[in-house]
Amino acid sequence: MYTMAEEKLGRVFYARQKWGVRIAMPEKHKRHRVRIEKITYETKDSRAFIFVPMDSEEGLFSYMPGQFFVLESQVTRPRTFVYDKSKGTMVGIGETATVVDKRAFSIVSSPAEHEYIELLLKSEEGLFVPYFLDEDKAGNICTLIGPQGKFMHNLLENKEKLIACWSSGSGIASTISLMQYTLDMGLDSKIIVFDSNRTEDDIIFYERIKRLVSESENFYAVFTDTKDNKIPISDHPRIFYRSGRFWVNGENPLEKYAGSNWRDYFNTICGSSSFINGRTRDKQGRSVKLGKGIEDHLLEAGIPQSRIEKDQFYLL
Ligand SMILES: Cc1cc2nc3c(=O)[nH]c(=O)nc-3n(C[C@H](O)[C@H](O)[C@H](O)COP(=O)(O)OP(=O)(O)OC[C@H]3O[C@@H](n4cnc5c(N)ncnc54)[C@H](O)[C@@H]3O)c2cc1C
């Protein structure tokens, strides 16, 4: 049986009955021509983009929180890149060229919003985003391919009521979609956001997270700054601040902020590999496991793998 909330989503859910279980059908990887309607400055290295459909919107809005689109666009950038061991990033050299390239970006908007798609682009000093952000793209035409992906699929399919969303940097995108969707659909899920950033200035969608928390008694946010030790004073009973990485010195943040039923929480983790599983690049640019990520800590705390969903953005 569909709930009333799901009925309202008519265009969003492609579902079928199979052995009595509802299965969400993935949308085909369609190409959508879209225009950049609005760009919002979020942090020094990230911007939020609103895309509106140019042609048919069929399939464009048939997505669920956690899914992503591949953004394909022209960018003008150096022809050649080399790996800079001291910086740990790719560095462009030589003359520039205009090329078509693409990257994946999680959907920020809620599936209940049928007018536009919002994506968040954060530069990781790579080959696409820095050059895309460099140009004033308002009014430009790009292509979105999707929606794609299964992140948060189990959470939504199982109608989880207790959810902990762990994010670092741009990993907050899907959490925003889930929170807004939860509000739009009148769902009663409890969501705790654990959001990790270098400093307070690096928190993406900071004001929006605080607004969303204030709009539902079921929403909580825990912000941690890993590089500066200034801990802001919270003026909201469901917004908390701390400093340093999560799960250090024997602390179990899930227990601390979720309370005695912390083992019942379903966990989503989104961001770089170092945040998820401690894998990063060594000086030669090779993948190495240097420490523990959120997934390691959750597993060590006894959370089963089946209660964890993760979305890795890149190796870093
Ligand atoms: C499913 C999914 C969802 C995503 N959602 C988002 C999102 O919502 N927002 C967002 O900002 N990003 C998201 N990403 C990541 C996004 O696709 C980009 O990778 C990211 O934005 C960085 O783009 P970039 O052009 O700066 O770096 P990229 O060119 O993508 O490179 C990423 C990093 O790897 C390094 N690198 C690249 N090539 C090499 C190489 N050959 N050797 C060594 N190092 C290398 C770069 O220097 C950079 O640090 C998502 C990724 C996936 C897979």
The ligand as an SDF file (V2000), in Angstrom:
LIG
                    3D

 53 58  0  0  0  0  0  0  0  0999 V2000
   27.9520    9.9890   -6.7530 C   0  0  0  0  0  0  0  0  0  0  0  0
   28.7590   11.2620   -6.6030 C   0  0  0  0  0  0  0  0  0  0  0  0
   28.1360   12.3990   -6.1040 C   0  0  0  0  0  0  0  0  0  0  0  0
   28.8710   13.5800   -5.9540 C   0  0  0  0  0  0  0  0  0  0  0  0
   28.2400   14.6970   -5.4560 N   0  0  0  0  0  0  0  0  0  0  0  0
   28.9260   15.8560   -5.3380 C   0  0  0  0  0  0  0  0  0  0  0  0
   28.2810   17.0490   -4.8630 C   0  0  0  0  0  0  0  0  0  0  0  0
   27.0950   17.0660   -4.5260 O   0  0  0  0  0  0  0  0  0  0  0  0
   29.0260   18.1780   -4.8070 N   0  0  0  0  0  0  0  0  0  0  0  0
   30.3640   18.2090   -5.1660 C   0  0  0  0  0  0  0  0  0  0  0  0
   30.9840   19.2780   -5.0940 O   0  0  0  0  0  0  0  0  0  0  0  0
   30.9710   17.0920   -5.5820 N   0  0  0  0  0  0  0  0  0  0  0  0
   30.3010   15.9360   -5.7000 C   0  0  0  0  0  0  0  0  0  0  0  0
   30.9310   14.8150   -6.1740 N   0  0  0  0  0  0  0  0  0  0  0  0
   32.3300   14.9400   -6.5820 C   0  0  0  0  0  0  0  0  0  0  0  0
   32.4110   15.6640   -7.9370 C   0  0  0  0  0  0  0  0  0  0  0  0
   32.0140   14.7610   -8.9620 O   0  0  0  0  0  0  0  0  0  0  0  0
   33.8130   16.2000   -8.2000 C   0  0  0  0  0  0  0  0  0  0  0  0
   34.7360   15.1680   -8.1490 O   0  0  0  0  0  0  0  0  0  0  0  0
   34.2050   17.2440   -7.1420 C   0  0  0  0  0  0  0  0  0  0  0  0
   33.2990   18.3130   -7.1750 O   0  0  0  0  0  0  0  0  0  0  0  0
   35.5950   17.8030   -7.3950 C   0  0  0  0  0  0  0  0  0  0  0  0
   35.6620   18.3040   -8.6800 O   0  0  0  0  0  0  0  0  0  0  0  0
   37.0380   18.8660   -9.2130 P   0  0  0  0  0  0  0  0  0  0  0  0
   36.8440   19.1870  -10.6460 O   0  0  0  0  0  0  0  0  0  0  0  0
   37.5270   19.9590   -8.3120 O   0  0  0  0  0  0  0  0  0  0  0  0
   38.0460   17.6420   -9.0280 O   0  0  0  0  0  0  0  0  0  0  0  0
   38.1360   16.2710   -9.8510 P   0  0  0  0  0  0  0  0  0  0  0  0
   38.7580   16.5270  -11.1950 O   0  0  0  0  0  0  0  0  0  0  0  0
   36.8480   15.5710   -9.8510 O   0  0  0  0  0  0  0  0  0  0  0  0
   39.2010   15.4710   -8.9650 O   0  0  0  0  0  0  0  0  0  0  0  0
   38.9050   15.1580   -7.5960 C   0  0  0  0  0  0  0  0  0  0  0  0
   40.2040   15.1850   -6.7830 C   0  0  0  0  0  0  0  0  0  0  0  0
   41.0960   14.1760   -7.2610 O   0  0  0  0  0  0  0  0  0  0  0  0
   42.3250   14.7730   -7.6940 C   0  0  0  0  0  0  0  0  0  0  0  0
   42.7220   14.0970   -8.9320 N   0  0  0  0  0  0  0  0  0  0  0  0
   42.0450   14.0660  -10.0970 C   0  0  0  0  0  0  0  0  0  0  0  0
   42.7070   13.3180  -11.0030 N   0  0  0  0  0  0  0  0  0  0  0  0
   43.8120   12.8480  -10.3700 C   0  0  0  0  0  0  0  0  0  0  0  0
   44.9000   12.0250  -10.7710 C   0  0  0  0  0  0  0  0  0  0  0  0
   44.9840   11.5200  -12.0170 N   0  0  0  0  0  0  0  0  0  0  0  0
   45.8780   11.7600   -9.8600 N   0  0  0  0  0  0  0  0  0  0  0  0
   45.8140   12.2750   -8.6420 C   0  0  0  0  0  0  0  0  0  0  0  0
   44.8060   13.0610   -8.1890 N   0  0  0  0  0  0  0  0  0  0  0  0
   43.8210   13.3430   -9.0540 C   0  0  0  0  0  0  0  0  0  0  0  0
   42.0170   16.2490   -7.9380 C   0  0  0  0  0  0  0  0  0  0  0  0
   43.1610   17.0800   -7.7810 O   0  0  0  0  0  0  0  0  0  0  0  0
   40.9530   16.5130   -6.8850 C   0  0  0  0  0  0  0  0  0  0  0  0
   41.5450   16.7930   -5.6400 O   0  0  0  0  0  0  0  0  0  0  0  0
   30.2200   13.6200   -6.3220 C   0  0  0  0  0  0  0  0  0  0  0  0
   30.8380   12.4760   -6.8300 C   0  0  0  0  0  0  0  0  0  0  0  0
   30.1240   11.3090   -6.9570 C   0  0  0  0  0  0  0  0  0  0  0  0
   30.8130   10.0870   -7.5170 C   0  0  0  0  0  0  0  0  0  0  0  0
  1  2  1  0
  2  3  1  0
  2 52  2  0
  3  4  2  0
  4  5  1  0
  4 50  1  0
  5  6  2  0
  6  7  1  0
  6 13  1  0
  7  8  2  0
  7  9  1  0
  9 10  1  0
 10 11  2  0
 10 12  1  0
 12 13  2  0
 13 14  1  0
 14 15  1  0
 14 50  1  0
 15 16  1  0
 16 17  1  0
 16 18  1  0
 18 19  1  0
 18 20  1  0
 20 21  1  0
 20 22  1  0
 22 23  1  0
 23 24  1  0
 24 25  2  0
 24 26  1  0
 24 27  1  0
 27 28  1  0
 28 29  2  0
 28 30  1  0
 28 31  1  0
 31 32  1  0
 32 33  1  0
 33 34  1  0
 33 48  1  0
 34 35  1  0
 35 36  1  0
 35 46  1  0
 36 37  1  0
 36 45  1  0
 37 38  2  0
 38 39  1  0
 39 40  1  0
 39 45  2  0
 40 41  1  0
 40 42  2  0
 42 43  1  0
 43 44  2  0
 44 45  1  0
 46 47  1  0
 46 48  1  0
 48 49  1  0
 50 51  2  0
 51 52  1  0
 52 53  1  0
M  END
$$$$
